[in-house]
């Protein structure tokens, strides 16, 4: 398999063979009462001001708790699935 190039380099990323059959849909997992979790540490670009925007979203929607882990899970799962992984 060839190494993945950054999107700005113009070379398309490798497309995987498809979503693995043994991975359930995200909604099925997130709707379970007890979910086994693992940590995913990531840095994000400061320019996107994600922390500030998340706080604003929570305040505007009168939320005491925003499930960041669930939001990240949905976003990454959709991104990987779209690329065949």
C-alpha positions, 0 to 999 in steps of 0.5 A: 500500500502506498503512503497517504499524501496530504490533501493539499499535495493533490495525490488522492488517499488510498481507498480501503476495501470497505467498512469491515463487516465486524464493525457495528453502526455508530448509532447502535453502539452509542445507543447502548447503556454501557459502552466500553471506551478507549482514549483517542488523543488528538490535537486540532488546529487552533484557527478552527476555534473548536473549543470556543465553538463547542462551548457556544453550542452547548450554551446556546442549546442549554446543555449541561453536558456535551458528549464530545467523545460521541461527536468525535466517534460519529465524525471519524466513523463517517470519515473512515467509512467514506474512504472504505475503512 
